Amino acid sequence: MALDDQQFNGFWVGAQLSRDWGVEVAFRRTSTDVIRPAGGVFPTEPKLATIDFGTLDATAQRVFRRGNFLPYLAAGIAGVNLDINLPDRSVRDTNRLGAVAAAGARFYAAPWVGVRVEARERATYLGRRRLGQDQGWADSGRWFRNTEVTGGLFFSFGGR
């Protein structure tokens, strides 16, 4: 099984606390399809389910200033909502905590506007397996991971 890429929507709000440190809160929501990849010359990829995935991230950012160019690293926590749409009623929606790590950069074209690019990794522990098969937090089958790469314009109130 695989996830089909989809566009997401959301927003983020950040504050620069000092020259080198900032905080950010981001909300993102996406809908993606779980597919079964097929082989062959003209493979079809039947849709198995739809997952609506929403997060509320809170991160601390360490900024490394270079004039108008501000690369940064970020880490924090996320509230994650997984809404899995299957005909099977035994699969329920779930709300979990997750961990977030990001690397990105902002480039100011003017004191109040610029371009931002970021790669963000999120990992959410789905819980224990049943029937004694769980290997604890190191069990890779119990983590839902997603990676996103974003870019776009940003507006700054108060300058760099």
C-alpha positions as CSV (number, residue, x, y, z in Angstrom):
1,M,0.0,0.0,0.0
2,A,1.1,3.6,-0.6
3,L,-0.2,7.1,-0.1
4,D,-1.0,9.2,-3.2
5,D,0.3,12.7,-2.9
6,Q,-2.2,15.5,-2.5
7,Q,-2.1,19.2,-1.9
8,F,-2.7,20.5,1.6
9,N,-3.9,23.7,3.0
10,G,-3.3,25.6,6.2
11,F,-1.5,28.5,7.8
12,W,1.3,29.3,10.2
13,V,2.0,32.2,12.5
14,G,5.4,32.8,14.0
15,A,7.2,35.2,16.3
16,Q,10.8,36.0,16.5
17,L,11.7,36.1,20.3
18,S,15.3,37.1,19.9
19,R,17.8,37.5,17.1
20,D,18.5,33.7,17.1
21,W,15.3,32.1,18.4
22,G,11.7,32.1,17.3
23,V,8.4,30.1,17.8
24,E,5.8,29.0,15.3
25,V,2.3,27.5,15.4
26,A,1.1,25.9,12.2
27,F,-2.1,24.2,11.2
28,R,-2.3,21.9,8.2
29,R,-5.0,19.7,6.7
30,T,-4.8,17.4,3.8
31,S,-6.8,14.6,2.2
32,T,-4.9,11.7,0.5
33,D,-5.8,8.3,-0.9
34,V,-4.4,5.0,0.2
35,I,-3.7,3.1,-3.0
36,R,-2.4,-0.4,-4.0
37,P,0.4,0.1,-6.6
38,A,0.1,-2.4,-9.5
39,G,2.8,-3.6,-12.0
40,G,2.6,-3.8,-15.7
41,V,2.9,-1.6,-18.7
42,F,-0.2,0.5,-17.9
43,P,-0.8,-0.2,-14.1
44,T,-3.9,0.9,-12.3
45,E,-3.8,1.9,-8.7
46,P,-7.0,1.1,-7.0
47,K,-8.1,3.4,-4.2
48,L,-8.4,1.5,-0.9
49,A,-9.4,4.3,1.4
50,T,-9.1,8.1,2.0
51,I,-7.2,9.6,4.9
52,D,-7.9,13.1,6.1
53,F,-4.9,14.2,8.0
54,G,-4.8,17.3,10.2
55,T,-2.1,18.7,12.5
56,L,-1.5,21.5,14.9
57,D,2.3,22.0,15.3
58,A,4.1,24.1,17.9
59,T,7.8,24.4,17.2
60,A,10.9,26.3,18.5
61,Q,13.1,27.7,15.7
62,R,16.9,28.3,15.8
63,V,17.7,30.9,13.2
64,F,21.2,31.4,11.6
65,R,21.1,34.9,10.1
66,R,23.1,35.8,7.0
67,G,21.8,39.3,6.0
68,N,18.5,38.9,4.2
69,F,18.8,35.1,4.2
70,L,17.7,33.3,7.3
71,P,18.1,29.5,7.4
72,Y,16.6,27.7,10.4
73,L,16.1,24.4,12.2
74,A,12.9,23.7,14.1
75,A,11.7,21.0,16.5
76,G,8.5,20.6,18.5
77,I,5.3,18.7,19.1
78,A,2.1,18.2,17.0
79,G,-1.5,17.4,17.8
80,V,-2.5,15.0,15.0
81,N,-5.9,14.0,13.8
82,L,-6.2,10.9,11.5
83,D,-9.6,10.5,9.9
84,I,-9.5,7.2,8.0
85,N,-12.5,6.7,5.7
86,L,-13.1,2.9,5.4
87,P,-16.2,0.9,5.2
88,D,-15.0,-1.1,8.2
89,R,-16.5,0.4,11.3
90,S,-13.7,-1.1,13.5
91,V,-11.3,1.5,12.2
92,R,-11.8,4.6,14.2
93,D,-10.6,8.2,13.9
94,T,-7.7,8.9,16.2
95,N,-6.2,12.0,17.9
96,R,-2.5,11.6,18.9
97,L,0.6,13.5,19.8
98,G,3.5,13.6,17.4
99,A,7.0,14.9,17.1
100,V,8.0,17.5,14.5
101,A,11.4,18.4,13.0
102,A,12.0,20.9,10.2
103,A,14.7,22.7,8.2
104,G,14.1,25.7,6.1
105,A,15.0,29.2,5.0
106,R,13.4,32.6,4.6
107,F,14.7,35.2,2.2
108,Y,13.5,38.8,2.7
109,A,13.0,40.7,-0.5
110,A,11.9,43.7,1.5
111,P,11.6,44.2,5.3
112,W,8.0,43.1,5.2
113,V,7.8,40.4,2.5
114,G,9.9,37.4,1.4
115,V,10.0,33.8,0.2
116,R,10.1,30.8,2.4
117,V,11.0,27.1,1.7
118,E,10.8,24.3,4.3
119,A,11.1,20.5,4.6
120,R,9.1,19.1,7.6
121,E,9.0,15.6,9.0
122,R,6.3,14.5,11.4
123,A,6.1,11.2,13.3
124,T,3.0,10.0,15.2
125,Y,3.0,6.9,17.4
126,L,-0.2,5.0,16.7
127,G,-0.3,2.9,19.9
128,R,0.4,-0.6,21.0
129,R,-0.2,-3.6,18.8
130,R,-2.6,-6.3,20.1
131,L,-1.9,-9.9,21.0
132,G,1.6,-9.3,22.3
133,Q,3.1,-8.4,19.0
134,D,4.2,-4.9,20.1
135,Q,7.9,-4.1,20.2
136,G,7.4,-0.8,21.9
137,W,8.1,2.7,20.6
138,A,10.9,1.3,18.4
139,D,8.4,-0.8,16.4
140,S,8.5,0.9,13.0
141,G,5.1,-0.5,12.0
142,R,3.4,1.6,14.8
143,W,4.5,5.0,13.6
144,F,2.7,7.1,11.0
145,R,5.2,9.4,9.3
146,N,4.7,12.1,6.8
147,T,7.1,14.5,5.1
148,E,6.2,17.7,3.4
149,V,8.1,20.2,1.4
150,T,6.5,23.7,1.2
151,G,7.4,27.0,-0.3
152,G,5.7,30.3,-0.8
153,L,5.5,34.0,0.0
154,F,5.3,35.3,3.6
155,F,4.6,38.7,5.1
156,S,6.4,40.0,8.2
157,F,5.0,42.5,10.6
158,G,7.8,44.3,12.4
159,G,10.6,43.5,10.0
160,R,13.4,41.0,10.2
